[in-house]
Amino acid sequence: MAVIQTSNKACTVNPLKMSQPIGGALAFMGIKDSMPLFHGSQGCTSFGLVLFVRHFKEAIPLQTTAMSEVATVLGGYENVEQAIVNISNKQRARLIGICSTGVTETKGDDVDSYIKLVRQQHPELDGISLVYVSTPDFKDSFQDGWEKTVVKIIETLVKAPEPDVVRDPKKLVVLPGCHYTPGDLDELRDIIEGFGFEALFLPDLAASLDGHIPDDFTPTTLGGISLEDIAGLGNASHAIALSPHMLPAAQALEKKAGVPFKLFERMIGLLPTDAFIKHLMEISGRDVPVKFKRQRSQLVDAMLDGHFHTGGKKIAVGLEPDFLMDLSSFLVDMGCHISVAVSTNAQPVLEKVPTESVLIGDLEDLERMAPGCDLLITHAHGRQASERLHIPLYRMFLPIFDRLGAGHITTVGYRGARDRIFEIANTFIANSHVAKPDTWYPHPGEETAHGVHSTAH
Amino acid sequence: MSSVSATIQNVFNEPACPKNAAKSEKERKKGCTKQLQPGGAAGGCAFDGAKIALQPITDVAHLVHGPIACEGNSWDNRGAYSSGSTLYRTGFTTDINETDVVFGGEKRLYKAIKEIIEKYNPPSVFVYQTCVPAMIGDDIDAVCKAATKKFGTPIVPVNSPGFVGPKNLGNKLAGEALLAHVIGTEEPDYTTPYDVNIIGEYNLAGEMWQVEPLLKEIGFRILSCISGDAKYHEVARAHRARATMMVCSKAMINITRKLEDLYGIPYFEGSFYGIGDMSDSIRQLAQLCIDRGAPPEFMDRAEAVIAREEKLAWDEIMSYLPRLKGKKVLLITGGVKSWSVVAALQEVGMEIVGTSVKKSTKEDKERIKELMGEDAHAFDDMSPREMYKMLRDAKADIMLSGGRSQFIALKANMPWLDINQERHHAYSGYKGMVDLVKEIDKALYNPIWNQVRTIAPWSNPADSWQAKADAEAAREAAELAADPAKAEAKRRARKICNCKTIDLGTIEDAILASTLTTVEQVVETTHAGSGCTGCRGKIGDILADLAAKAGGPVVELTPEEAEARRRSKKICNCKEVTLGTIEDVVRAERLTTVAEVTAATDAGSGCTGCCEDIEEILDAIVAPAEELTAIAAE
């Protein structure tokens, strides 16, 4: 069990962490016709926007209440009202997802009351869904913003079913954590549909940020789960929560609509995927499609091929808590050692990271502890440490702004694990230390050798 | 006789090869390469062998004269490392086309040499002949001679087209090329009594660098290493060394022996694999230098380094003792390293199970070498079912083998390490052995094994491959047990003496009827063994068996001893080939005919008296397998 340690530095250097509101905004981006709205100053939004644009290489819907200094002091009701009205009218959003920021939380804006007031003042906006999440920048991190937002969406938008509801046996709700890429969701959908289910992902980034070419210009999200589908989630037969931070969302759905759920803390690797498939077999009563049998076999083969290269490797990982736990466990399953683990927020899940201690810290901490490691795994900001330490960087999570295809990096399912093993092993192969004449015996006794020669002559 | 075939003949007539020396004049002429079997041949051709042997010479441009296949499909796929030039890794080929085939490729070859010299200016260009230009009659010797004269750079023809034979022959032809065109063409600036050659070491994965620094520290000067990390000028001066070490391989025995014949350089055969062998090799090399004039104190220097390095290595290896002690290892390969690692494994408390390597005495090593050959993969080619049975019975914790990774690991359900992966890992000398133990530890404790052993969520354990194999084995045993009369009849019908066509039953009856006790008596009574006398050993065995049955002096044998005795039975007296040897070859190479066995082992090539015995051995191995296949098909 890992000990969670907190850095006592006053100054964070090269941050690993990203703020809560952008985690919340990303969750809203997995809903169709939605517009995330930051209640804060323009900059709060713009930084988040740029981060997502650079990562996904897509147009990102994200609006701001554009709080000025005066508005901040006097309270932001007008800004919230205007933003809602404008977004409704101009961008035709059907859902406006409002995340608070550091500025407005510090001021203490009561956005829940603002919304009530807006509802009273603007009956013409009754058709527009409004969801507000409190996500102060100065507390928690990206993963928490996502978690709180999904809970709030369920609480606000899912309709409680009638007591005598006939549940749809084919309807399965999937609540994915914040680190699953559109590629992951596509893979999961493929697996779940293989068992005859209709998979409803909340949020569904695969439909919005998978990098497809839209038919038309849309200022809101390009796709995602529809509001109708969200409202109707209550009659589903099963729910699956992926990652510990989705437990509250699953509990919220159970509380509101009585949908039973199963939580999968780990999703990466052979045994986690086996467990996932087994659950689907049980709840569907169906046999496994042949393609998954083949994929499992491929993964086992990849493990056998890969373990030569991954075995004994020392890795420094910096990620959000749940992803850190899952990915680290997967790497340890492949024979790696997690020598350095840095995360963003002291969640209990970090105790399950297979290493001695997890530091709540930044990339400077990671860089300081990483010498001697064979690989760094974190987001693209790890590249500076990688250059300085001459240790390769394997980019995971977000942002990945200096590589293409970040949205399609797939870690889940047999295929995802297979491909990760190949890529990580290839990174080791590409960076393997080629033997040199002095690899085993640095600076052999050249002089003594000459000494012998001279005496012999 | 063309020059290539003359060279090949010359190579075959290798007096330093004990195998060759044991042959008759007539057989020697037939050569030591067995005829390749269409549809059943594996491994590279003579060109491949020549290229492998010479390419580690790093500053030479290696130009392949032939169609694109010969170089285009194979270039830069060798793990020989260089401390300097990387020219050896550049792929040069004449890539001859249809027009060249019709009109001859010599001009293109000449131009290619010219271009290389203009662009790269190497100390030498090695020109490799391949099948197609050999067929159309391109005279590379003449082109090389002309180019040497014209450009003033030594251009070396390597006449080893693929079709003349296997890889092994190519190694030797490469050696001939060096002897004919390179070695002895230059003189070193100075010589010392410590100048040595290392021959047959290719510096794969940098293995030479696990050895060379120590040799230098002791005071040796490696005048020439053929061919690992070598430079042209070094090879050209090899004839001035005081001693040669031939690295554990017959591949370049011709160079070694001719250096002795032509230049009086004594040699020994040694190995850098394994701590004991490494130390022995250093001592022998030092002794040869001392014999040729180096001061006797030189040995003290060698011993000091040996003592220090052995201690360091053992200390490090012993640190693995707590983790490795008591673990059972299955050694499944005839690769060079198998027996070298035994001592190290035993030292950390690992138990070697399930292979013929039980002790690490020199005799044992010799025996394994004899049994499995230099690069035999006897057990690698076992049928999966046999392999599984062996692994299951051995209850090993880890298997060390070469090749066929996933398959074996999966079927065997056990950790596995490819110890023949010398292209990727250097396991030479003291540090290499420590690295190997480290790798074994890593493989043994890798957590993937528990995962890959888990049964898929949808699988029934009874359907597993292992369960099926167990069921098959049980069925086979039941079949044999079911019909003892048939088994006995078959046993008695076995022909013992081929010359006089006398079967086992007849001899047994004679012995029992006339209470015969010696082989001579049996020969006299039954005439078995009166022809070629090849079966007299077997008659001795029959006498012993019957005596044992009759309650005579019974010697209690452990199952292993019994098996060893059974295997050591000589089948072919002319060529001294044992049952074990034949069984192994039949299994390994999946032989089905006596002719194949004779080709592979020489058994039956003398008086041919044992051909029927070989047939029976084949039946015993091949028939059950076929029956089972038939049963399975039903």
Interface residues (C-beta under 8 A of the other chain):
Chain A: G269 L270 L271 D274 A275 I277 K278 M281 D287 V288 K293 R296 V300 D301 M303 L304 D305 H307 F308 G311 G312 V332 D333 M334 G335 V434 A435 K436 P437 D438 T439 W440 Y441 P444 G445 E446 T448 A449 V452 H453 A456 H457
Chain B: Y81 S83 T192 P193 Y194 A205 G206 W209 Q210 E212 P213 L214 K216 E217 I218 G219 F220 R221 D229 A294 P295 F298 R301 S405 Q406 A409 L410 D418 A426 G429 K431 G432 K442 A443 Y445 N446 P447 I448 Q451 V452 T454 A456 P457 W458
